[in-house]
Amino acid sequence: MFMLRNLSKFVFGDSSKETIVEISQGQLYLVRPRSVKGYSELIFKDAAATIRRTGQEFQYQLVVQRAYEEGEEDLLAEEGGEDAGLDALAGDKDEKTFLLDEGLQFRTDVRSTGEKIFAWRDLSGDVDDLWEFVCDPSVKPETVALFERVALQCQYERKFRRSHEHATDDDLEALAYYEEAIPDASPVTSPTRKALEAPLTTEDLFPNTKKEVMARKTASRTVAPQQEEEATAAPQSVVQPKALDLLAEESAELHLFDFPTGTFKLQDANVTATVTEIGDWQYWLHIVGDEREWLGQPIVDDINPVFNYEFKSFIFNHYLEDGSAYSWLLRFKEQEQLESIQNGVMQALWEHLNQVKWQKAKDTDREYVLEAFQDMTMEDAPEEEEDEEEDEEEFEDAHDQRSEHYDSDESEDDIETAPKDGDENSQLAVGYKHDRSFVVRGNKIGVFKHTADNQLQFSTTISNVMTPKGKAFSPNKVMLHQQDQDMILQNLDNPNSLYRMDLETGKVVDEWKVHDDIPVKVFAPESKFAQMSGEQTFLGLSGNALYRVDPRLNGNKLVDDQLKQYATKNAFSAAATTEKGHIAVASEKGDIRLFDRLGINAKTLIPALGDPIIGMDVSADGRWVLATTRTYLLLIDALQKGGKNDGKLGFEKSFAKDDKPQPRRLALTPAHVAQFQHETKAPISFTTARFNTGLDDKETTIITATGPFIITWSMKKVLAGRRDPYNIKRYAEEVKADNFKFGSDKNLIVALPNEVDMVARRALQKPTRESIAFPSRVGQLSTPRRGNRSSYLGRDDIVNSPY
């Protein structure tokens, strides 16, 4: 008790912090023993409980928030009619707030299975109604005990209008409620409040089932009424070009995604879909019904095809010349019909991108392409396991992590939101050795410090970047080097050279001529964590060569005996390395080569889907290869299973002739793509995707961005084949660059055109109509307040950091 007393003094001590104590993992139930609606209901499957200060002295709040963590399930809505008590307490559907008062009858207990429970009265419900927060087993006992003590201290302050420091242990014990046992909460299955938002379920795709109607009725009661919007109307079709060859033809139902309701609506119960070749490597998808032509469009990568065998459905996007986007769904009666259309569409798309006939591809390559676009579950999906324990203060005020203006004396009115230099932030380099981030803006580089409380603090500006000969230039690519003491810069005006900046002085001190005839198109570290060491060498790529650069050499810096040059134009475009120095190289053709070292042929060649690869990353152990194209990511398992090379990576040993690494195509659902483009009027264009990384950290999350949206994929959900693997956050402006803070998967660093932001990953939300839409479009904005984990952060909400 002495330790708890002193610890509570510590957590209460800093009055500048809104949050006093937090339990980061648990579940929230509403138990109603007398209700005809059901004994209990699971409100938040994944939640965090906090005790917060309010603006009034001696007043504190118990707050339970829906958490956005691994394994999150949709928030459960109430089964049946409307519950007045729930609506009265829920100022926000993701947050429940209670004033800590003796009348709550706050109590604690331990389940027979060992979980610690907090319970309190539902003051707006019936006499016996209770809220119950069941702590996750991973929560430390001392944290639970501290939370209980702080709750009693807060009640003491409210009751006696004086500091809890005057309270004895007996005073606090008198406030503890023991009269009634806490009943066990057993969740009752209810229609989900967001049942219409999870992609690719029967109810979502086809809006005429009983369960879907019930869910929509529930949603209409729990979401604030909005102005009626007209249903999405199908656009006019265009004339079909003359067909040279028929690749596929099948009958199906036709559905169109309706933006106001967020569902696919039946347009025609019987249409004919054809895939045809129209010449010059161009292909056409045409859909016609008995009474009208519905759709005609070229088959290009932007159609974002998804083939779902569970529901025998083909979902794709359709774009008009004005940039408008629509999402269509074809539902087939037989699986063979879906297979026929899939083969036709994928053949057309592959031939269009590669300008090679499909029949000339190897059987294994064709299977690889088809698998990549199939809705499937990967092998070795991890079993459900307890999330890693989190530091109690790790997420404190995580929603408010923003960069600091370089002049702290400026008032808000003095802050310029659009610097007059005409430049924009373009690149981000995150330090591994030291807690620094570097943001390139024209010929300037801003330096930001990562503070202990996970915020960004502006440090300085490196102005007027110029060559050692005094010629100014704007770096188009940068890489930290030599224990983060140097930065390697690329100048497009001098493609055969690189430059070294001494970050201590902020000056470019060396120009490294790589080769007279071989340019530097891409460069990458010698190994995953090389920038933390004194390693001098690094990798370089031209369009058709892979080589090592050694700055210590006299004259040209390319190491001649560690050069692998190809006679054909491979159009290399990206590279990444593992902790052991194994190398993954991608090309504009879309293929990927895996090397165990330089100077030799690749151990594994992964076939191209056809889309140019613009970025690469690899997990530290080499198990996972991550490639970025403009419209999707490709996650590849490089571990071989079975055969003589069982357990070996594709970097170390070649895959068997009849075997290929298993691909997983990570893309936004066609419905979300249509919603994104409906809002932004711009096509999907991903930034280079990256894993979270750290010396002893496992890769758990992937980050990328498109337009104003930052997006994270959960590895656990992806590998388990979950339908909801990604979360989003919308900004007011385009995201220019993004990455994780080194050694963490909880904090994201985001560069906007004129601002830099650090945001907690749990601030991201599931993609819904509300989280995708610009706030003024959805009519649901309330005054922003701390603790509201919104997916949107406006321009005025970020402390600007021009430099």
ABEGO torsion letter per residue (X at the ends): XAAAAAAAAAAAABAABABABBBABEBBBBBBAABAAEABBBABABBBBBBBBBABBGBBBBBBBBBBBBGBBBBBBBBEBBBAAAAAABABAABBBBBBBAAAGBBBBBBAAGBBBBBBBBAABBAABBBBBBBBAABBAAAAAAAAAAAAAAAAAAAAGBBAAABBAAAAAAABBAABBBBBBBBBBBBBAAAAABBGBAAAABAABAAAAAAAAAAAAABBBBBBBBBBBBBBBBBBBBBABBABBBBBBBBBBBAAAGBBBBABABBBBBBBBAEGGBBBBBBBBAABBABBBBBBAAAGBBBBAAAGBBBBBBBBAAGBBBBBBBBBABAAAAAAAAAAAAAAAAAAAAGBBAAABBAAAAAAAAAAABBBBBBGBBBBBBBBBBBAAAABGAAABBBBBABAABBAAABBABBAAGBBBABBBBBAABBBBBBBBEABBBBBBBBAAGBBBBABBBBGBBBAAGBBBBBABBBBBGGGABBBBBBAABAABBBBBBAAAGBBABBBBABAABBBABBBBABAAAAABABABBBBBBAABBBBBBAABBEBABBAAABBBBABBAGBABBBBBAAGBBBBBBAAGBBBBBABBGBBBABBBBBAGBBBABBBBBAAGABBBBBBAABBBBBBABBBEEAABGBBAAABBBBAABBBBBBBBBBBAAAAAAAAAAAGBBBBBBBBBBBBBAABBBABBBBBBEABBBBBBAAAAAAGBABABBBBBBABBBABBBBBBGBAABBBBBBAABBBBBBAAABBBBBAAAABBAAAAGABBBBBBGBBBABBBAAABBBBBX
